[in-house]
Amino acid sequence: MRQPPFSFLEGTPFPASFLQGASGKRPLLLQGTEPRLGIFTHRILACHLLDPLQPMSSCIIVCGDNVFRPDILMQESRKAGTDPRTLLSRIHISRTVTIHQFHTLVLSRLGKRIADTRASLILLSGILPLFSDGAVPERESLTLFSSIMAELPAILLDQAPLCLIPVDRHEAESDRRSRRLFSLLESSSDSRNLVAPPSTVRTGERRKSGRLFGTSEN
């Protein structure tokens, strides 16, 4: 069921109610616009990794856009009085540059990685930019993407981590293929719609892509 738009202020504590109703059975589609989407996504990672009820939990990031913001995680960690190195050491990053790599990693390796790392959260990052690449035939892209979304629930159900898929709404509406990909994604996911209050948005504000950082990459 579609949730109402959710607003947040950058300096406030992470709102635990945002994830109410989310489960490991279906991925959670987080819709928003950059830079706020990236900030909020990283705060979700921090919230999971700093949860005192899950002190040994970890996170797996399948990164298709080579964007990661350790500075946000370090800031959240310091606010919680935790050594940022401890938090960052529990993040496992796998970078992909082609849709075939992304497809293989998710369907053939993700389940084992979840078991090995005891991950409580999975982040699938950069899906739309990767699968909408005009250098790849559209039919091939849609076929691989459809198989990922069809098989992902079974992978998640087996071990029940929360899977988060952030999507910039501007990218989702940029061209016909992106719209088709987004339609497939939306029909296969639960959804949260993120909006920043107008007073927090500054005209022309853009986020620079952060350098990919992680203590464990494969």
TORPA-4810 file (N, C-alpha, C, O; in nm, 3 decimals):
<nodes>
NODE_1_0.084_-0.119_0.000_0.000_0.000_0.000_0.088_0.124_0.000_0.184_0.132_0.076_M
NODE_2_0.057_0.221_-0.084_0.135_0.342_-0.094_0.121_0.426_0.033_0.011_0.450_0.081_R
NODE_3_0.236_0.471_0.086_0.238_0.553_0.205_0.228_0.700_0.167_0.267_0.738_0.056_Q
NODE_4_0.176_0.785_0.256_0.173_0.930_0.228_0.314_0.986_0.227_0.404_0.926_0.286_P
NODE_5_0.335_1.100_0.160_0.469_1.161_0.159_0.520_1.184_0.299_0.443_1.217_0.390_P
NODE_6_0.650_1.166_0.316_0.711_1.180_0.448_0.811_1.294_0.445_0.900_1.296_0.359_F
NODE_7_0.799_1.389_0.536_0.890_1.502_0.543_0.990_1.482_0.657_0.959_1.417_0.757_S
NODE_8_1.108_1.536_0.641_1.206_1.529_0.749_1.293_1.652_0.747_1.312_1.715_0.643_F
NODE_9_1.346_1.686_0.862_1.442_1.795_0.874_1.580_1.734_0.896_1.596_1.640_0.974_L
NODE_10_1.678_1.789_0.829_1.811_1.729_0.827_1.872_1.715_0.966_1.943_1.618_0.993_E
NODE_11_1.846_1.811_1.055_1.911_1.808_1.186_1.837_1.731_1.294_1.885_1.722_1.407_G
NODE_12_1.721_1.676_1.262_1.642_1.606_1.362_1.684_1.461_1.375_1.747_1.407_1.284_T
NODE_13_1.651_1.395_1.487_1.681_1.252_1.501_1.610_1.172_1.393_1.507_1.213_1.340_P
NODE_14_1.667_1.058_1.361_1.605_0.974_1.258_1.467_0.927_1.304_1.455_0.876_1.416_F
NODE_15_1.364_0.944_1.223_1.228_0.906_1.263_1.204_0.756_1.247_1.191_0.706_1.135_P
NODE_16_1.199_0.686_1.358_1.181_0.541_1.352_1.050_0.502_1.284_1.041_0.395_1.225_A
NODE_17_0.949_0.588_1.293_0.819_0.557_1.234_0.825_0.545_1.082_0.734_0.490_1.020_S
NODE_18_0.933_0.596_1.022_0.944_0.592_0.876_0.943_0.449_0.824_0.893_0.423_0.715_F
NODE_19_0.998_0.357_0.901_1.011_0.219_0.855_0.898_0.129_0.903_0.902_0.008_0.882_L
NODE_20_0.796_0.185_0.967_0.686_0.103_1.014_0.617_0.032_0.897_0.585_0.093_0.795_Q
NODE_21_0.597_-0.097_0.914_0.532_-0.177_0.810_0.628_-0.238_0.711_0.589_-0.324_0.632_G
NODE_22_0.755_-0.195_0.713_0.853_-0.255_0.623_0.894_-0.393_0.675_0.897_-0.416_0.795_A
NODE_23_0.924_-0.482_0.582_0.964_-0.617_0.622_1.069_-0.668_0.525_1.101_-0.602_0.426_S
NODE_24_1.122_-0.785_0.554_1.221_-0.844_0.467_1.161_-0.918_0.348_1.235_-0.977_0.269_G
NODE_25_1.029_-0.915_0.333_0.965_-0.991_0.226_0.971_-0.920_0.092_0.982_-0.984_-0.012_K
NODE_26_0.962_-0.787_0.094_0.967_-0.708_-0.029_1.065_-0.593_-0.008_1.076_-0.540_0.103_R
NODE_27_1.136_-0.553_-0.114_1.224_-0.437_-0.099_1.145_-0.311_-0.070_1.028_-0.300_-0.107_P
NODE_28_1.210_-0.218_-0.005_1.148_-0.091_0.028_1.199_0.015_-0.070_1.318_0.047_-0.070_L
NODE_29_1.109_0.067_-0.151_1.143_0.170_-0.250_1.136_0.307_-0.183_1.031_0.348_-0.135_L
NODE_30_1.249_0.376_-0.180_1.256_0.509_-0.121_1.264_0.612_-0.233_1.365_0.621_-0.302_L
NODE_31_1.156_0.689_-0.250_1.151_0.788_-0.357_1.180_0.927_-0.302_1.129_0.965_-0.196_Q
NODE_32_1.262_1.002_-0.372_1.294_1.137_-0.331_1.375_1.206_-0.439_1.382_1.157_-0.551_G
NODE_33_1.435_1.318_-0.406_1.522_1.388_-0.499_1.653_1.420_-0.430_1.655_1.448_-0.310_T
NODE_34_1.762_1.416_-0.506_1.891_1.451_-0.451_1.896_1.601_-0.429_1.833_1.676_-0.503_E
NODE_35_1.971_1.649_-0.325_2.060_1.572_-0.237_1.990_1.512_-0.116_2.052_1.434_-0.044_P
NODE_36_1.864_1.546_-0.093_1.798_1.500_0.029_1.784_1.348_0.034_1.795_1.287_0.140_R
NODE_37_1.759_1.288_-0.080_1.744_1.143_-0.084_1.870_1.074_-0.034_1.863_0.979_0.045_L
NODE_38_1.987_1.121_-0.079_2.112_1.060_-0.037_2.138_1.078_0.111_2.186_0.986_0.177_G
NODE_39_2.106_1.195_0.164_2.124_1.220_0.307_2.037_1.125_0.388_2.084_1.062_0.483_I
NODE_40_1.911_1.115_0.349_1.818_1.033_0.426_1.853_0.885_0.416_1.844_0.812_0.515_F
NODE_41_1.894_0.840_0.298_1.933_0.700_0.281_2.047_0.663_0.374_2.045_0.557_0.436_T
NODE_42_2.147_0.749_0.383_2.261_0.721_0.470_2.222_0.727_0.617_2.282_0.658_0.700_H
NODE_43_2.124_0.808_0.650_2.078_0.810_0.789_2.004_0.681_0.824_2.008_0.637_0.939_R
NODE_44_1.938_0.621_0.726_1.876_0.490_0.750_1.985_0.386_0.778_1.970_0.304_0.869_I
NODE_45_2.093_0.389_0.700_2.204_0.296_0.725_2.258_0.314_0.867_2.279_0.217_0.939_L
NODE_46_2.279_0.439_0.905_2.332_0.467_1.039_2.237_0.419_1.147_2.280_0.362_1.248_A
NODE_47_2.106_0.442_1.127_2.007_0.400_1.225_2.013_0.250_1.248_2.007_0.205_1.362_C
NODE_48_2.025_0.173_1.142_2.033_0.028_1.154_2.161_-0.015_1.224_2.158_-0.099_1.314_H
NODE_49_2.272_0.042_1.183_2.400_-0.002_1.236_2.425_0.045_1.379_2.508_-0.012_1.449_L
NODE_50_2.354_0.149_1.422_2.369_0.198_1.558_2.261_0.147_1.652_2.257_0.186_1.768_L
NODE_51_2.175_0.061_1.604_2.066_0.006_1.685_2.125_-0.077_1.799_2.191_-0.177_1.773_D
NODE_52_2.103_-0.038_1.924_2.160_-0.113_2.037_2.104_-0.255_2.050_2.164_-0.340_2.115_P
NODE_53_1.989_-0.279_1.986_1.933_-0.414_1.991_1.996_-0.506_1.889_1.976_-0.628_1.893_L
NODE_54_2.075_-0.450_1.797_2.144_-0.530_1.696_2.292_-0.489_1.691_2.338_-0.441_1.588_Q
NODE_55_2.365_-0.508_1.799_2.502_-0.456_1.807_2.599_-0.520_1.709_2.704_-0.462_1.680_P
NODE_56_2.567_-0.638_1.657_2.658_-0.706_1.564_2.606_-0.705_1.421_2.660_-0.775_1.335_M
NODE_57_2.504_-0.627_1.394_2.446_-0.625_1.259_2.540_-0.559_1.160_2.631_-0.485_1.198_S
NODE_58_2.517_-0.586_1.034_2.598_-0.525_0.929_2.509_-0.493_0.809_2.391_-0.527_0.807_S
NODE_59_2.569_-0.427_0.711_2.495_-0.381_0.594_2.572_-0.420_0.468_2.695_-0.414_0.465_C
NODE_60_2.498_-0.459_0.365_2.557_-0.489_0.234_2.507_-0.385_0.134_2.387_-0.360_0.124_I
NODE_61_2.599_-0.324_0.062_2.564_-0.228_-0.042_2.606_-0.284_-0.178_2.724_-0.310_-0.201_I
NODE_62_2.509_-0.302_-0.267_2.538_-0.334_-0.406_2.530_-0.202_-0.481_2.422_-0.147_-0.501_V
NODE_63_2.646_-0.151_-0.521_2.657_-0.013_-0.565_2.672_-0.005_-0.716_2.775_-0.044_-0.771_C
NODE_64_2.567_0.046_-0.784_2.572_0.061_-0.928_2.601_0.201_-0.973_2.608_0.228_-1.093_G
NODE_65_2.618_0.294_-0.878_2.642_0.434_-0.916_2.769_0.492_-0.854_2.799_0.610_-0.874_D
NODE_66_2.843_0.411_-0.779_2.972_0.452_-0.723_2.960_0.578_-0.636_3.052_0.660_-0.632_N
NODE_67_2.849_0.591_-0.567_2.829_0.706_-0.477_2.805_0.654_-0.337_2.714_0.574_-0.313_V
NODE_68_2.887_0.700_-0.244_2.872_0.660_-0.105_2.920_0.776_-0.019_3.019_0.841_-0.053_F
NODE_69_2.852_0.803_0.092_2.881_0.919_0.175_2.923_0.878_0.316_2.840_0.880_0.407_R
NODE_70_3.049_0.840_0.337_3.093_0.804_0.472_3.085_0.920_0.569_3.073_0.898_0.690_P
NODE_71_3.091_1.044_0.519_3.087_1.159_0.610_2.955_1.166_0.686_2.953_1.203_0.803_D
NODE_72_2.844_1.131_0.619_2.714_1.132_0.687_2.710_1.025_0.795_2.662_1.050_0.906_I
NODE_73_2.761_0.907_0.763_2.761_0.798_0.860_2.851_0.831_0.979_2.817_0.801_1.094_L
NODE_74_2.964_0.892_0.953_3.054_0.931_1.061_2.990_1.035_1.152_3.005_1.030_1.274_M
NODE_75_2.919_1.128_1.092_2.850_1.231_1.170_2.744_1.170_1.260_2.736_1.203_1.378_Q
NODE_76_2.662_1.079_1.205_2.558_1.013_1.284_2.620_0.928_1.394_2.566_0.920_1.505_E
NODE_77_2.732_0.864_1.364_2.800_0.780_1.464_2.851_0.863_1.580_2.837_0.825_1.696_S
NODE_78_2.911_0.976_1.549_2.961_1.064_1.656_2.848_1.117_1.742_2.862_1.130_1.864_R
NODE_79_2.734_1.149_1.679_2.617_1.196_1.756_2.573_1.090_1.858_2.527_1.123_1.967_K
NODE_80_2.588_0.964_1.819_2.547_0.854_1.907_2.657_0.814_2.005_2.638_0.723_2.085_A
NODE_81_2.771_0.881_1.999_2.881_0.850_2.089_2.952_0.721_2.055_3.006_0.654_2.144_G
NODE_82_2.953_0.685_1.926_3.015_0.560_1.881_3.133_0.591_1.790_3.130_0.688_1.714_T
NODE_83_3.237_0.511_1.797_3.353_0.527_1.711_3.310_0.503_1.566_3.262_0.394_1.534_D
NODE_84_3.325_0.602_1.477_3.284_0.583_1.337_3.351_0.464_1.270_3.292_0.402_1.181_P
NODE_85_3.472_0.432_1.310_3.541_0.319_1.248_3.468_0.188_1.274_3.469_0.098_1.191_R
NODE_86_3.406_0.178_1.390_3.329_0.057_1.422_3.210_0.043_1.330_3.181_-0.066_1.280_T
NODE_87_3.139_0.155_1.307_3.024_0.153_1.218_3.066_0.120_1.075_3.006_0.034_1.011_L
NODE_88_3.169_0.189_1.026_3.211_0.169_0.887_3.265_0.029_0.862_3.257_-0.022_0.750_L
NODE_89_3.320_-0.034_0.965_3.376_-0.169_0.948_3.268_-0.273_0.924_3.298_-0.384_0.881_S
NODE_90_3.142_-0.238_0.951_3.033_-0.334_0.933_2.956_-0.310_0.804_2.847_-0.363_0.785_R
NODE_91_3.015_-0.229_0.714_2.954_-0.203_0.583_3.033_-0.277_0.476_3.155_-0.258_0.466_I
NODE_92_2.967_-0.359_0.399_3.032_-0.441_0.296_2.982_-0.393_0.160_2.863_-0.399_0.131_H
NODE_93_3.074_-0.346_0.076_3.037_-0.284_-0.051_3.083_-0.369_-0.169_3.197_-0.414_-0.174_I
NODE_94_2.993_-0.390_-0.262_3.026_-0.456_-0.388_2.991_-0.359_-0.501_2.875_-0.320_-0.517_S
NODE_95_3.090_-0.322_-0.580_3.068_-0.227_-0.688_3.042_-0.300_-0.819_3.104_-0.403_-0.847_R
NODE_96_2.951_-0.248_-0.899_2.922_-0.305_-1.030_2.923_-0.193_-1.133_2.883_-0.080_-1.104_T
NODE_97_2.969_-0.225_-1.253_2.972_-0.125_-1.361_2.887_-0.165_-1.480_2.869_-0.086_-1.572_V
NODE_98_2.835_-0.288_-1.481_2.747_-0.333_-1.589_2.622_-0.397_-1.529_2.621_-0.439_-1.414_T
NODE_99_2.517_-0.403_-1.610_2.393_-0.464_-1.562_2.412_-0.614_-1.541_2.345_-0.673_-1.456_I
NODE_100_2.501_-0.676_-1.616_2.526_-0.820_-1.599_2.595_-0.846_-1.465_2.563_-0.944_-1.398_H
NODE_101_2.688_-0.761_-1.426_2.752_-0.775_-1.296_2.651_-0.759_-1.184_2.651_-0.836_-1.087_Q
NODE_102_2.566_-0.659_-1.197_2.464_-0.635_-1.095_2.370_-0.755_-1.085_2.338_-0.801_-0.975_F
NODE_103_2.326_-0.806_-1.199_2.235_-0.921_-1.204_2.298_-1.043_-1.138_2.235_-1.109_-1.055_H
NODE_104_2.423_-1.072_-1.174_2.492_-1.189_-1.119_2.515_-1.175_-0.970_2.496_-1.271_-0.894_T
NODE_105_2.555_-1.057_-0.928_2.585_-1.038_-0.786_2.461_-1.057_-0.700_2.465_-1.123_-0.597_L
NODE_106_2.349_-0.998_-0.744_2.227_-1.007_-0.664_2.172_-1.149_-0.663_2.138_-1.202_-0.556_V
NODE_107_2.161_-1.212_-0.780_2.095_-1.342_-0.788_2.184_-1.460_-0.748_2.133_-1.561_-0.699_L
NODE_108_2.315_-1.449_-0.769_2.402_-1.563_-0.743_2.485_-1.552_-0.615_2.529_-1.654_-0.562_S
NODE_109_2.506_-1.431_-0.566_2.597_-1.414_-0.453_2.537_-1.348_-0.330_2.587_-1.365_-0.220_R
NODE_110_2.429_-1.273_-0.349_2.378_-1.194_-0.238_2.333_-1.280_-0.121_2.361_-1.248_-0.006_L
NODE_111_2.264_-1.389_-0.149_2.216_-1.475_-0.041_2.328_-1.525_0.047_2.315_-1.525_0.170_G
NODE_112_2.438_-1.568_-0.014_2.552_-1.618_0.065_2.617_-1.504_0.143_2.659_-1.523_0.257_K
NODE_113_2.625_-1.386_0.081_2.685_-1.272_0.150_2.602_-1.232_0.273_2.658_-1.195_0.376_R
NODE_114_2.471_-1.240_0.261_2.385_-1.209_0.376_2.412_-1.307_0.489_2.423_-1.268_0.605_I
NODE_115_2.422_-1.436_0.454_2.448_-1.537_0.556_2.585_-1.519_0.619_2.600_-1.532_0.741_A
NODE_116_2.686_-1.488_0.539_2.823_-1.474_0.590_2.840_-1.353_0.680_2.911_-1.358_0.780_D
NODE_117_2.773_-1.242_0.645_2.792_-1.118_0.719_2.683_-1.092_0.823_2.697_-1.001_0.905_T
NODE_118_2.576_-1.173_0.821_2.462_-1.154_0.911_2.403_-1.014_0.892_2.365_-0.947_0.989_R
NODE_119_2.396_-0.972_0.768_2.350_-0.836_0.737_2.203_-0.818_0.774_2.120_-0.905_0.747_A
NODE_120_2.172_-0.704_0.834_2.034_-0.671_0.869_1.972_-0.577_0.766_1.851_-0.557_0.766_S
NODE_121_2.055_-0.520_0.678_2.004_-0.428_0.577_2.082_-0.443_0.447_2.204_-0.456_0.448_L
NODE_122_2.009_-0.440_0.336_2.068_-0.445_0.203_2.033_-0.315_0.131_1.918_-0.272_0.134_I
NODE_123_2.131_-0.254_0.068_2.107_-0.133_-0.009_2.143_-0.160_-0.154_2.259_-0.190_-0.185_L
NODE_124_2.045_-0.149_-0.244_2.070_-0.162_-0.387_2.071_-0.022_-0.446_1.966_0.041_-0.461_L
NODE_125_2.189_0.027_-0.478_2.207_0.167_-0.513_2.235_0.185_-0.662_2.308_0.106_-0.722_S
NODE_126_2.176_0.289_-0.721_2.206_0.325_-0.859_2.142_0.238_-0.964_2.195_0.226_-1.075_G
NODE_127_2.029_0.175_-0.933_1.966_0.083_-1.027_1.923_0.153_-1.156_1.957_0.108_-1.265_I
NODE_128_1.848_0.261_-1.145_1.796_0.325_-1.265_1.905_0.378_-1.358_1.899_0.350_-1.478_L
NODE_129_2.004_0.452_-1.311_2.110_0.497_-1.402_2.181_0.382_-1.470_2.216_0.392_-1.588_P
NODE_130_2.202_0.273_-1.397_2.275_0.159_-1.454_2.193_0.089_-1.562_2.245_0.061_-1.670_L
NODE_131_2.067_0.061_-1.533_1.985_-0.017_-1.625_1.922_0.066_-1.737_1.867_0.011_-1.832_F
NODE_132_1.931_0.197_-1.727_1.879_0.282_-1.835_1.989_0.329_-1.929_1.964_0.413_-2.016_S
NODE_133_2.108_0.277_-1.914_2.221_0.314_-2.000_2.187_0.284_-2.146_2.156_0.170_-2.181_D
NODE_134_2.194_0.387_-2.231_2.158_0.372_-2.371_2.251_0.282_-2.449_2.217_0.240_-2.560_G
NODE_135_2.369_0.250_-2.395_2.462_0.160_-2.463_2.416_0.015_-2.459_2.467_-0.069_-2.533_A
NODE_136_2.319_-0.015_-2.371_2.267_-0.151_-2.356_2.129_-0.158_-2.421_2.045_-0.071_-2.396_V
NODE_137_2.103_-0.259_-2.504_1.969_-0.272_-2.566_1.860_-0.274_-2.460_1.874_-0.337_-2.355_P
NODE_138_1.752_-0.204_-2.489_1.645_-0.191_-2.389_1.585_-0.326_-2.352_1.556_-0.350_-2.234_E
NODE_139_1.566_-0.413_-2.448_1.506_-0.543_-2.418_1.594_-0.622_-2.322_1.543_-0.685_-2.229_R
NODE_140_1.724_-0.619_-2.344_1.817_-0.690_-2.256_1.813_-0.632_-2.115_1.810_-0.705_-2.016_E
NODE_141_1.811_-0.499_-2.107_1.807_-0.434_-1.977_1.680_-0.469_-1.900_1.686_-0.501_-1.782_S
NODE_142_1.565_-0.462_-1.968_1.438_-0.491_-1.902_1.427_-0.637_-1.860_1.369_-0.668_-1.756_L
NODE_143_1.484_-0.726_-1.941_1.480_-0.870_-1.908_1.559_-0.899_-1.781_1.510_-0.968_-1.692_T
NODE_144_1.681_-0.847_-1.774_1.765_-0.871_-1.656_1.705_-0.804_-1.531_1.705_-0.861_-1.422_L
NODE_145_1.654_-0.683_-1.550_1.595_-0.613_-1.436_1.472_-0.687_-1.384_1.453_-0.699_-1.263_F
NODE_146_1.388_-0.736_-1.476_1.268_-0.810_-1.436_1.303_-0.935_-1.357_1.236_-0.968_-1.259_S
NODE_147_1.408_-1.005_-1.399_1.446_-1.127_-1.327_1.499_-1.096_-1.187_1.476_-1.172_-1.094_S
NODE_148_1.570_-0.983_-1.172_1.616_-0.943_-1.039_1.497_-0.918_-0.947_1.494_-0.968_-0.834_I
NODE_149_1.401_-0.841_-0.995_1.288_-0.805_-0.910_1.197_-0.925_-0.883_1.129_-0.930_-0.780_M
NODE_150_1.195_-1.022_-0.975_1.112_-1.141_-0.955_1.173_-1.235_-0.850_1.101_-1.298_-0.773_A
NODE_151_1.306_-1.245_-0.847_1.373_-1.340_-0.758_1.419_-1.280_-0.627_1.446_-1.353_-0.531_E
NODE_152_1.428_-1.148_-0.620_1.476_-1.083_-0.498_1.392_-1.116_-0.375_1.450_-1.139_-0.268_L
NODE_153_1.258_-1.119_-0.383_1.180_-1.151_-0.262_1.216_-1.286_-0.201_1.217_-1.300_-0.079_P
NODE_154_1.246_-1.386_-0.285_1.283_-1.518_-0.232_1.417_-1.511_-0.158_1.435_-1.577_-0.056_A
NODE_155_1.509_-1.433_-0.210_1.639_-1.417_-0.143_1.621_-1.349_-0.008_1.682_-1.388_0.091_I
NODE_156_1.536_-1.246_-0.005_1.512_-1.174_0.120_1.433_-1.258_0.219_1.462_-1.255_0.339_L
NODE_157_1.335_-1.332_0.172_1.249_-1.410_0.260_1.330_-1.516_0.334_1.298_-1.550_0.448_L
NODE_158_1.433_-1.568_0.270_1.513_-1.674_0.328_1.582_-1.628_0.456_1.595_-1.705_0.552_D
NODE_159_1.627_-1.500_0.459_1.703_-1.452_0.574_1.648_-1.322_0.634_1.698_-1.276_0.737_Q
NODE_160_1.548_-1.264_0.571_1.469_-1.152_0.624_1.544_-1.024_0.659_1.512_-0.962_0.760_A
NODE_161_1.643_-0.981_0.581_1.696_-0.846_0.603_1.605_-0.744_0.534_1.528_-0.779_0.445_P
NODE_162_1.614_-0.620_0.576_1.542_-0.513_0.508_1.623_-0.471_0.386_1.743_-0.448_0.396_L
NODE_163_1.557_-0.461_0.270_1.625_-0.422_0.146_1.574_-0.285_0.104_1.453_-0.265_0.085_C
NODE_164_1.665_-0.192_0.089_1.630_-0.054_0.056_1.677_-0.020_-0.085_1.793_-0.046_-0.120_L
NODE_165_1.589_0.037_-0.167_1.623_0.079_-0.302_1.588_0.227_-0.318_1.471_0.260_-0.339_I
NODE_166_1.686_0.317_-0.308_1.658_0.460_-0.325_1.653_0.497_-0.473_1.738_0.453_-0.552_P
NODE_167_1.555_0.578_-0.512_1.541_0.620_-0.652_1.510_0.769_-0.657_1.417_0.817_-0.592_V
NODE_168_1.590_0.841_-0.733_1.566_0.983_-0.757_1.450_0.996_-0.855_1.455_0.941_-0.965_D
NODE_169_1.346_1.069_-0.817_1.228_1.079_-0.903_1.260_1.146_-1.036_1.195_1.117_-1.137_R
NODE_170_1.358_1.235_-1.038_1.397_1.297_-1.165_1.453_1.192_-1.261_1.425_1.196_-1.381_H
NODE_171_1.533_1.099_-1.209_1.586_0.992_-1.293_1.474_0.900_-1.340_1.477_0.851_-1.452_E
NODE_172_1.376_0.877_-1.253_1.266_0.786_-1.288_1.180_0.840_-1.401_1.113_0.764_-1.470_A
NODE_173_1.183_0.970_-1.421_1.098_1.032_-1.523_1.179_1.086_-1.641_1.124_1.158_-1.724_E
NODE_174_1.307_1.052_-1.648_1.395_1.116_-1.747_1.372_1.069_-1.890_1.392_1.147_-1.983_S
NODE_175_1.331_0.943_-1.910_1.307_0.892_-2.046_1.215_0.772_-2.039_1.179_0.726_-1.930_D
NODE_176_1.177_0.720_-2.156_1.080_0.610_-2.162_1.131_0.485_-2.091_1.057_0.421_-2.017_R
NODE_177_1.258_0.449_-2.114_1.310_0.328_-2.052_1.312_0.342_-1.900_1.276_0.249_-1.828_R
NODE_178_1.353_0.457_-1.850_1.355_0.479_-1.706_1.216_0.466_-1.647_1.198_0.411_-1.538_S
NODE_179_1.117_0.517_-1.719_0.980_0.506_-1.669_0.933_0.361_-1.665_0.864_0.321_-1.572_R
NODE_180_0.972_0.282_-1.766_0.935_0.141_-1.767_1.005_0.066_-1.654_0.944_-0.018_-1.587_R
NODE_181_1.132_0.096_-1.633_1.207_0.032_-1.524_1.147_0.068_-1.389_1.131_-0.017_-1.301_L
NODE_182_1.113_0.195_-1.374_1.055_0.239_-1.247_0.920_0.174_-1.223_0.887_0.140_-1.109_F
NODE_183_0.840_0.156_-1.328_0.710_0.090_-1.313_0.727_-0.053_-1.264_0.652_-0.099_-1.177_S
NODE_184_0.827_-0.124_-1.319_0.856_-0.260_-1.272_0.900_-0.259_-1.126_0.859_-0.343_-1.047_L
NODE_185_0.985_-0.164_-1.093_1.035_-0.154_-0.957_0.923_-0.123_-0.858_0.915_-0.183_-0.751_L
NODE_186_0.837_-0.029_-0.895_0.730_0.012_-0.805_0.630_-0.101_-0.781_0.578_-0.116_-0.670_E
NODE_187_0.604_-0.181_-0.884_0.507_-0.290_-0.869_0.562_-0.405_-0.787_0.487_-0.491_-0.740_S
NODE_188_0.694_-0.409_-0.768_0.758_-0.519_-0.696_0.802_-0.480_-0.556_0.866_-0.560_-0.487_S
NODE_189_0.769_-0.358_-0.511_0.822_-0.306_-0.386_0.714_-0.243_-0.301_0.606_-0.208_-0.349_S
NODE_190_0.745_-0.230_-0.173_0.672_-0.138_-0.088_0.734_-0.001_-0.112_0.847_0.008_-0.159_D
NODE_191_0.661_0.106_-0.081_0.710_0.237_-0.120_0.698_0.339_-0.007_0.601_0.339_0.068_S
NODE_192_0.799_0.425_0.002_0.795_0.541_0.091_0.832_0.662_0.005_0.932_0.661_-0.067_R
NODE_193_0.751_0.764_0.014_0.773_0.884_-0.067_0.829_0.994_0.023_0.762_1.038_0.117_N
NODE_194_0.949_1.037_-0.006_1.020_1.133_0.077_1.010_1.272_0.017_1.041_1.291_-0.101_L
NODE_195_0.968_1.370_0.096_0.968_1.508_0.051_1.035_1.594_0.157_1.012_1.575_0.277_V
NODE_196_1.117_1.686_0.114_1.180_1.780_0.207_1.089_1.901_0.222_1.036_1.950_0.123_A
NODE_197_1.069_1.949_0.344_0.989_2.071_0.362_1.046_2.184_0.279_1.168_2.199_0.271_P
NODE_198_0.961_2.266_0.216_1.010_2.373_0.127_1.114_2.464_0.191_1.205_2.510_0.122_P
NODE_199_1.102_2.490_0.320_1.194_2.583_0.386_1.335_2.529_0.394_1.429_2.607_0.416_S
NODE_200_1.354_2.398_0.375_1.489_2.340_0.386_1.558_2.329_0.252_1.677_2.297_0.247_T
NODE_201_1.488_2.356_0.143_1.546_2.339_0.009_1.603_2.471_-0.039_1.533_2.572_-0.044_V
NODE_202_1.731_2.471_-0.075_1.794_2.592_-0.125_1.811_2.583_-0.277_1.860_2.482_-0.328_R
NODE_203_1.770_2.686_-0.347_1.776_2.687_-0.494_1.918_2.662_-0.542_2.013_2.724_-0.495_T
NODE_204_1.929_2.570_-0.636_2.060_2.543_-0.696_2.148_2.451_-0.615_2.261_2.425_-0.654_G
NODE_205_2.098_2.401_-0.500_2.181_2.315_-0.417_2.201_2.180_-0.485_2.105_2.117_-0.528_E
NODE_206_2.325_2.137_-0.494_2.357_2.008_-0.555_2.463_1.939_-0.471_2.552_2.005_-0.417_R
NODE_207_2.455_1.809_-0.461_2.552_1.733_-0.385_2.659_1.678_-0.477_2.630_1.624_-0.583_R
NODE_208_2.781_1.692_-0.435_2.890_1.631_-0.509_2.896_1.483_-0.475_2.876_1.444_-0.360_K
NODE_209_2.924_1.402_-0.575_2.933_1.259_-0.552_3.049_1.229_-0.458_3.160_1.279_-0.476_S
NODE_210_3.022_1.148_-0.359_3.128_1.112_-0.266_3.211_0.996_-0.317_3.164_0.917_-0.399_G
NODE_211_3.333_0.987_-0.271_3.420_0.876_-0.306_3.369_0.750_-0.238_3.331_0.753_-0.121_R
NODE_212_3.368_0.640_-0.310_3.324_0.514_-0.254_3.419_0.472_-0.142_3.540_0.473_-0.160_L
NODE_213_3.363_0.437_-0.029_3.445_0.401_0.084_3.391_0.276_0.149_3.269_0.260_0.160_F
NODE_214_3.477_0.188_0.192_3.430_0.071_0.262_3.547_-0.012_0.309_3.654_-0.011_0.247_G
NODE_215_3.529_-0.082_0.416_3.636_-0.166_0.467_3.632_-0.305_0.405_3.726_-0.383_0.421_T
NODE_216_3.525_-0.335_0.335_3.512_-0.467_0.274_3.447_-0.451_0.138_3.329_-0.418_0.130_S
NODE_217_3.523_-0.475_0.032_3.469_-0.468_-0.103_3.499_-0.597_-0.177_3.601_-0.661_-0.153_E
NODE_218_3.406_-0.636_-0.268_3.432_-0.755_-0.349_3.362_-0.740_-0.482_3.371_-0.829_-0.566_N
</nodes>
